[in-house]
Amino acid sequence: MQERIMFVITGLNLGGAESQLVLLVRELRRIGWDVAVVSMIEPRYFVQELEGIGVTVVTMKMCPGKPDILALWRLARLVKSWRPSIMHSHMFHANVFARVARLFFPSVPLISTAHSLDELEGSYGRLVAYRLTRHLSSFMTSVSVTSFRHYVSLRIISPKKGRFVPNGVDLERFKYDAAKRAQLRSALGIGDLFVWLAIGRLAPAKDFANLIGAVAHLRDRGLSAVRVLLVGEGPDRDHLMRLAADAKLDKYIQFLGPRHDVPDLMSAADALVLSSAWEGLPMVILEAMASSRIVVATDVGGVSELFAPSDLGLLAPPRHSEVLADRMSEVMNFPVAKIEEAGQRGRIFVERNFDIQKVARAWDGLYRQLAG
């Protein structure tokens, strides 16, 4: 009988955790797993892509912010009919939801994965929920060494029943393409400007206000030949656009909204900037490095783990726009050869440590071990 795995996730949006799940699912299908994906809320993206590779996608039709006890019963019925060998949940809400639902099917092993420290940001209730349901997981993982150690210190992860498992990158999809670079720079009217790419949900965790402040500092220092392409959507969109307009940065920052050509945008840009207030292990940095782009990022979560080879980019403290501007300015003043060399080293670093095929094989081994 073919091994079956059921993933449970809060929702399918354009986020790092969701993208990672889709990547992992694709690789598991290649290995030979039968896969189902359960979304707690109505999925917005990836459904056609997943169904196109033979993956069952089911929604619990839950409303954000509203507990739904019947959804636990719906998941239990689904598990009973589909009979997975193992389950794997992602992000706080799905982790707790799947753990409580497992009371109805205790014989099915469950892995819970935390993707970011922001799952606990400012919420004592979440900390308590994680602790109270910890025993209902067979195993718990985190995507960075830093966050894993933090969760262990909070008694959310047991060192004996958990470990760090990194995110993975599709190295074929994310690689530098000179032709795409020229085509997209022309289409966006970038010309010879130094282009920074910033990607993420327009929400507090990504702290794009910090980036806007940094761009204002660059402008005030006379660095006018610069453009920031900001990709994403989210609740802070209108606020951030007003913030940029009030700072008179309209010609420096382009809000591109959600995009499906991120690999091409990576090639079109000269560097990636991440201004987050908190993170786990940001997929966007790994994708930028795979695309041979140099990176400037705030030193949050597991970000510093990606800068162990210090010549791959520069770090700045979070919520400090002036220092972030300093780091961006440093990169812009690097010789072109140094920027290109950093990009090449980044590609090699990702190939060695974050190839999604290697990561998927590691998961495959853990799944089979827990499923017996």
N, C-alpha and C positions, 0 to 999 in steps of 0.2 A: 504494500500500500504506500502511495506517495505521501511524504511528510507534509503536514499542513501547518501553517502559521497564520495566526490572526493578529493584525496590528490594530490598536485602539489609539486614536489621536483626538485632540480637542476639536480640531477643524482642519480643513485643507485650504489654506490661504497661501499667499506668496511669501512665506517665511522660511528661515533657515532650517527649522526643525522639520517642516513639511517637505521641503526640497530634499533633505537628507533621507527622510522616510521613502520618498519616491525613488531615489537613487538606489537605496538598499533593496527595495522591493524588486526593482528591475534586475539587479544582480542575483537575488535569490531565485527569481524565476529562471535565470540562465543556469543556475546550479541544479535546479530541478524541484524546488519547493512549489507547492500549491499555496497561493496567498489570498487572504481576504483582508480588506481594510475597512475598519469601522470608524466613522466620523461622528462625534457626539452631536455637533451642530451641522446644519446643511452645508455641504462642501461647495466652495466657490471655484476652485481650480483643480487641475490634475485628474479629474474623473475620467475624461475621454482617454487620456494618456494611459492611465492604469487599466481601464477596461480593454484598451487596445492590445495589451500584452497578456490578457487572460486573467486579470485580477478582479475578484468580486469586490465591489464598493457598496457599502451599506451605511445609511445614516440613521442615527437614533432620533433625529428630528427634535433635539432638545433646543430650548431657547437660552441664549447666553444669560447667565446670572440667575437662572431660575432652576432650583432643584426639581428633579423629575424622578420620583421613585419608580414609576412604571418603566422608565428607560432601563433600570437595572434588570427588570424582569424580561424586557425585550432582548437585552444582550444575553441573558442566561438562556433564553429559548434559542437564540441564534447559535450559541456555542453548542448547545445540545444537538441541534440539527446538523451543523457543519462539522463538528467534532475535530477541532484543531489539536495538533500534537503539543503545541505551545502557544502562548500569547505574549505579546510585547506591546506595552503602552508607552506613550511619549507625552511629556509635559505634565504639569501639575494636575490639572483637572482630569485628564484622562487617566493618569496614574491612580488617583484616589478613586475615581469612578470604577476602573477595572478591578481594583483591589476589593472594594465593597461587593461588587457583583460576583467576585470569585467565591464568596460564601455559598453561592448556588452551584459552583462547579469546582470544588477544592482539588480535584485530582488533576486539573490542567495546570501545568507550571506557568508562572507569570513573571516576566521581566519588566521592571519599571525603569525608564530612562529619564533623567533630569537633563535638560538642555541648557539651562542658564541659571545663574544665581538670582536673577530677577523673579524667578518663581516664588521666592520668599520675600522679595523686597517690600518692606513696610507692613508685613502681614504676620502677626503672631498666630492668627487662626490657621494659616497654611502650615506653619511649623508644627502646630499641634495635630493637624489632620495627617500630616506626613508621619509623625511619630506614632499616632494611634493606629495607623493602618500598615505600619512597616512590616509586621509579622505576616501580613496577607500577601506579600511579594515573595516569590521564590528567590529572586535575585534583583539587585538594583545597580544601575550603572550611571555614570556621568560622563560628559563629553570632554572634560579637561581634568588634568591632575589637580589643578587648583580647586575647582568646584568639588571634585571627589573628596579631597581632604576636608573641605569646609563642611560638606554634608556629613562626613564621618564625625567631625567635631561636634556637630549639632545632634548627633545620635539619630540621624535620619537614615544613614547607610551603615550597615554592619560590615566591617572589613572582611569578615568571613563569608558574607553573602553579597558581595559587591565588588566592583572594580571599575577602573577607567577604560572606556573604549572610545577611540577617537571618531570624529566625523570623517567621511571620505569624499573625494572629489572625482568627478568624471573627467579624466585627463584628456580624453578625445574631444570632449565638448569645449573644455576650457584650455585653449592654447592660442598663442599669438598668431594673428592672421594679418599680414601687411596689406593685402588687398581690401579686406573688410575695414581696416583702419582708414585707408584713404577714402573709401566710399562713404563711410559714415561721417567722417569729419567734414567732408564736402556737404553732405546732406544737412548737417547740423549747423553749418556756417561757422565752424570753429577756426579754420585757417591755421595759422602758426602759433596760436595761443597755447600756453601750458595748461593742459586739461586735467582736472581732478575729478575722479568719479566717486560719488558717495551713494551707497545703496542701503536701504533698510525701511522698515515700517516707520511711518511718520508718527512716532509715539515717544513718550518720555524716556524710555530706555535708550533710544538711539541719540538723544540729546543733540538734534540738529541745530538747536539754538546756539550751542557751543560752536558748531562749525560756522554758522552765520557770523558770529562774533569774530571768529578767526579770520574770515574773509574780509571783514571790515578793517581789521588790523593790517592785513596785507595791502588793502587799497590805500589806507592812510600812510603806509610806508612807501608808497609810490610804485608798488608792484601791480601795474594795471593790465599787463598781458597775461591774464589768468582767467580761467573759466571753470566753474564747478557744475557738473551735471549731477543733479540730485534725483535719484530714481526710487520710487516707492509711493505708497498711499497709506493713509491712516488718519486718526482723529485730529492730529495736530497740523494737518495740511494748511488750513486757512490761517491759523495763527502764525505758522512759519512763513507763509507768503507775505503776510502783513509785516512781519518782523524784517524780512529782507527788503520789502518796499520802503519801510520807514527808514532803514539804514542806507537807502539809495544804492542798493546792490543789484538792481534789475539786470544790468548788463554783465554782471559777474556770476550770477547763479541762475541756472535754468532748471525749473521744476519739470521733469519729464513724465511724472506719474508712473504707474506700473508699466513695466516693459517685459517683452518676451525675447529680446535680443541682447541679453546681458553679456554673453560671451563676446559679441561684436563690440559692445560698448567698452568692455575691458581692453580690447585691442585698440580702440579709438582713443582711449585715455592715455595719459602719460604716467599717472600714478593713482593710487586709491587712498582715500582718507576715511577713517572711521573715528567718529567723535563721541562714541557711546558713554553713558554714565555707568552702565553695567552690562555684562555679557557672560556667555559660557565659553564656547570656542567658536568664534564667528566664521561661518562658512564663507562669507564674502572675502575675508582675508585669504583663505586657502584658495579660493577661485581666482583672486587677483594674482597670487604667487604662481599658480598654475598657468596663468596667462602671461607670465614674465613681467608683471608690473611691480614696481617698488611701492611700499606701503608706509603711510604714517597713521598711527592709531593711538588711542588712549589706552593707558595701562590698566585695564580692568579685566576681571575674570581670568580666563586662561590665555589672554592675548600674549602676554610675555613669553609663554611657552613656544609661541610661533616665531619669536625673535631671538631664540637661543643663538643661532648664527647672526650676530649683531649687524652684519652688513646687508641684511634683507630689508631693512627699513628703520624708522625712528619711532620712539614712543614718547608720549606726552601724558602728564597727569590728567585725570578726568576733570571736567568742569573748569577748565582753565584756558580760555580762548586765546590769551596772549601767548602762552607757551605752545599751544597747538599751532598758532601762526608762525612762531619761531621755527618749529620743526618743518612745516610746509615750506617756509622760505629757504631753509637749509637744502631741502631736496631740489627746489627750483634752481638753486645756485650750483648744484652738482654738475660736473662735466657730463655730457651726454653718454660718454663711454662708461662712467661710473654707474649711472642709472640703468644702462643696459646690462651691465655685469651683475648688478643686484637682482635684476629681473631674471636673468639666467640662473643665478644661484637659487632663487626662490622656486623656480620650476623644478630643479633637481631635488630640493628639500621636500617638496610636496610629492614628487614621484617616489621618493624613498619611504615616506612616512604616512601618506594620506591617500594613496591610490584606493579608490572605492572597491576595486576587485579584491585587494588584500584585506580591507576592512570587512567586506562581506564574507570572506572565508573565515575570518575570526569569529564573526557572529554565527556562522553556520556551525562551527565547532562548539560554541557555547550552547546554542539551541539543542544540538544533538546530545550534549552532555546532560543538560537539565531534563530533556525529554526522555532520557534513558534508552 
